[in-house]
């Protein structure tokens, strides 16, 4: 007698179920081979200059950020209180996966624009994470009008660096 004959239908059901579950798990574990850089759009092109900047400001993040904020402060320091736009770049936050730096624009006392100037782009996983994390962090910052924003699941280090750089930029605007 064979083990899978009609007299043992329960064994067939168990075997078929186990096979189906295994196949579903294998299919779900496959990753698509799409380029996450395409999802970034213009922000990936904007980070091209920022990706080379970590070597220049890697050891000391304050000089790189003060030169950018200094030039923008000179042109927009006084008008910020009166409603003019003021753009400031926060300090570079060094994270486990690379530097994160944010540039903010404040107009009339309100945060109007937040741009990630530097963020980790060394490998495809970094690019994939940042393609969804950075737009979400930007939306959070603009909605909160502060650095008190929610972390993005799966992008904890980037979220922490983003918050630190954002707070630094906001401190420069208000200080």
N, C-alpha and C positions, 0 to 999 in steps of 0.2 A: 504494500500500500504506500502511496505517495503522501507526503505530509500536507499537501495543499489540495487534497480532494474535497468533495462536497461535504463529507462528514465532519470537517473542521472549518466552518465558515468564519468563526471568530478569529482564527489565526490569519486568515486572508485579510480581514478588516484591519487588524493590527499592523500587518506587513504593509498594506496599501497606505495606511495613515502615516506610518513612519517614513515611507518613501516620499510621500507628498510633502511632509514637513521638511525633510532634508532638502528636497528640491527647491522649496520656497526660500529656505534659509540661504542656500547657495546663490540663488538669483538676487536676493536682497543684498548680499554682501559684495556683489560686483559694483565697481565704480565706473561711471561713464568717463570717457576720455574726451571731455570738452575743454576748451581753453578758457579758464576763469578770467583771463585778462580781457576778453571780449565783454564780459559782464561789467567791468569797471568803467568802460567807456572813456570819457574825457579825464576822469580822475587818475587813471593809470598813466595817461600821457603827462599829466601835471606832476606825477611823482617821479618822472624820469630824472629831473634835476634834483629832486629831493633824495633819490636813492644814492647819488654820488656824494651828497653832502655829509652823510654820517662819518665818512673818513676824515673830513675836514673839521668837523666839530665833535668827533667821537669822544675825546677826553674831556673837553670842557664845553658844555652846552650853552652856557650863558653868553659867551662872546658872539656866537652865531645868531642867537636870538635877539640880543640887544642891538646888533647892527641893523637887523631888519626892522625891529620895533622902533629903533632910534630914528630911522629915516621916515617911518610912517608917523611917528609922534611929532616930528618936526613939522610935517605938513598938516597934520590933523589934530595936534594936541589941544589947542585952545578951542577949536570949533566943536569938539565932541560934546561939550556941555550944552552948546547952543543948538545942536541938532545936526552938525556935520558928521560925516562918516570918519571913523578912526579904525585903521587896520593895524593889528598887532600880532606878532608871531610869538607863541609861547615857547618856553624852554623845551629842549629835547628830553624826553623821558626814555631812559634806557630800559628796555624790557628784555626778558629772556630770549626772545626771538628777533630782537632788533630795535632800533630807535623809533619812537613815535613822536611827531611834532604837529601841532595844530596852529592854524592861522585863523583869527576871528576878525570880523568887522562889526563894529558897534555904531549905530546911528540913532541919535535921539535917546540914548540910554538903553536901547534895545539891541539885543544880539540879532543881527540880520543875516550873517553868513559865517559858516564854519567850514574850513577846508583842511583836510589832512595833508600836510606838506611832506612829511616823511612817515613811512610805515614799512613793516617788514615785507620784502618782495623777493627774498632769496630763493624760494622754492615754490613749486606749484601749490603746495598745501597752504603756504602763507597767502598766496594770491587768491586762493579759493575762499579762505576764511575772511580776508579783508574785503572781498567783493560783496559779501553780504553784511559784514560787521560795520564797516565805515559808513555806508549810507544810513544804517540804523542808528549809529551813534550820533551822526549829524542831526537826524530828525529829533532824537531825544534832547540834544543840546539846544536846538532851536525852540523846542516846545517848553523845556524847563527854564530857559533863559539863565542857566547857571551850569556849573560843573557837577551838580547833583543829578546824575543820570544813571539809568539802569545799566548793568553790565549785559553784554551780549553773550548768550550761552555758546560755549565753544570758542570764544575769543576773549578769555579772561585777561590775558597779558596785554593784548591790544587795547581792551577796554580800560584797564587800569592806567596804561600809558596815556591814552587819549584823555582821560579825566585829569591826570596830573598836568599835562601840557595845556589843556583847556583852562584849568584853574590858574595856571601861571599867566596865561594870556589875559584872562579876566582881571587878575590882580594888577597887571601892568596898565590896563585900561582905566581901572578905578583908582589906582594908586598914584 
